[in-house]
Structures are given as C-alpha cells and as structure tokens.
Amino acid sequence: MTVGKGKRPRDPNQLAKWIVDRSTGQIPEEPSKPAHEPGSISEYMAAIGRKGGQIGGKRRLKTMTKAQRQRVAAKAARTRWKRRKV
C-alpha cells in the first residue's frame, strides 16, 4: 500500500485506512534511523548532491542562450555517437 520508505498513500481511501491502522497499532511504527550510522553521512551527501545537480542543470538551461544550448547538445551528441562505435 505504501511506496518507498514509509511514504503515505496518495489515494484518499488508502490513506484513511493507513491512518486508522497506524492509530490502532495494526501497523507498527517505522524505527527511526540513528543519526550517525556508518555511511549515513556519505549517503545523505550523495543524495543532496544529486538533487542539487538536477536543479542546477535546469537553472543552467534557463540562463543559456539558444546558441549555447545548441553547442552543448551537439557536443553531447558527438560524445554519445563516439562511444557507440566501440
């Protein structure tokens, strides 16, 4: 019913059932992770870096001119086709 790491259901009916189950104790609470698990800091930083990179690429495209975008796209296409010849 839930997706991922304890996310609440998006469907209103499933959400209502989930809330009732949680409040009556039929679904156990998810144990919270300790703040300093081995590797947790690096995993967190990797996730933040990915998110920032995704946002940065979109903002970069908004500030680029059409000619700059075409140049970047052509370079990316050349690189992709170069790899495929191997």
C-alpha positions as CSV (number, residue, x, y, z in Angstrom):
1,M,0.0,0.0,0.0
2,T,2.8,2.5,0.8
3,V,5.5,3.3,-1.6
4,G,9.2,3.7,-0.8
5,K,10.4,4.3,2.7
6,G,7.2,4.8,4.6
7,K,5.5,7.3,2.4
8,R,1.8,7.8,3.0
9,P,-0.6,6.6,0.3
10,R,-1.8,9.2,-2.1
11,D,-5.3,7.7,-2.6
12,P,-7.7,9.1,-0.1
13,N,-9.3,5.8,0.7
14,Q,-5.9,4.0,1.2
15,L,-4.7,7.0,3.3
16,A,-7.8,6.7,5.6
17,K,-7.2,3.0,6.1
18,W,-3.5,3.6,6.7
19,I,-4.3,6.3,9.3
20,V,-6.7,4.0,11.1
21,D,-4.3,1.1,11.1
22,R,-1.4,3.3,12.4
23,S,-3.6,4.8,15.2
24,T,-4.9,1.4,16.3
25,G,-1.4,-0.2,16.3
26,Q,-2.1,-2.7,13.5
27,I,0.9,-1.3,11.5
28,P,4.0,-0.9,13.7
29,E,5.8,2.4,13.7
30,E,8.9,2.5,11.5
31,P,12.0,2.6,13.6
32,S,13.9,5.8,13.1
33,K,17.5,5.6,12.0
34,P,20.2,6.7,14.3
35,A,21.8,9.9,13.1
36,H,25.3,8.5,12.9
37,E,25.1,5.1,11.2
38,P,28.2,4.1,9.3
39,G,27.8,5.5,5.8
40,S,24.7,7.6,6.6
41,I,26.5,10.9,6.2
42,S,28.0,10.0,2.8
43,E,24.7,8.6,1.6
44,Y,23.0,11.8,2.7
45,M,25.6,14.0,1.0
46,A,25.3,11.9,-2.2
47,A,21.5,12.4,-2.2
48,I,21.9,16.1,-1.7
49,G,24.5,16.4,-4.4
50,R,22.2,14.5,-6.9
51,K,19.3,16.8,-6.0
52,G,21.4,19.9,-6.4
53,G,22.8,18.7,-9.7
54,Q,19.3,18.1,-11.1
55,I,18.1,21.5,-10.1
56,G,21.3,23.1,-11.3
57,G,21.0,21.7,-14.8
58,K,17.5,23.1,-15.2
59,R,18.5,26.5,-14.0
60,R,21.6,26.4,-16.2
61,L,19.4,25.8,-19.3
62,K,17.2,28.7,-18.4
63,T,20.1,31.1,-18.3
64,M,21.8,29.8,-21.5
65,T,21.2,31.4,-24.9
66,K,19.8,29.3,-27.8
67,A,23.2,29.1,-29.4
68,Q,24.9,27.9,-26.2
69,R,22.2,25.2,-25.8
70,Q,22.7,24.0,-29.4
71,R,26.5,23.9,-28.9
72,V,26.1,21.8,-25.7
73,A,23.6,19.5,-27.3
74,A,25.8,19.0,-30.4
75,K,28.8,18.2,-28.2
76,A,26.7,15.7,-26.2
77,A,25.5,14.0,-29.4
78,R,29.1,13.7,-30.7
79,T,30.2,12.1,-27.5
80,R,27.3,9.6,-27.5
81,W,28.0,8.6,-31.1
82,K,31.7,8.3,-30.4
83,R,31.1,5.8,-27.6
84,R,28.7,3.6,-29.7
85,K,31.4,2.9,-32.4
86,V,33.4,0.8,-29.9
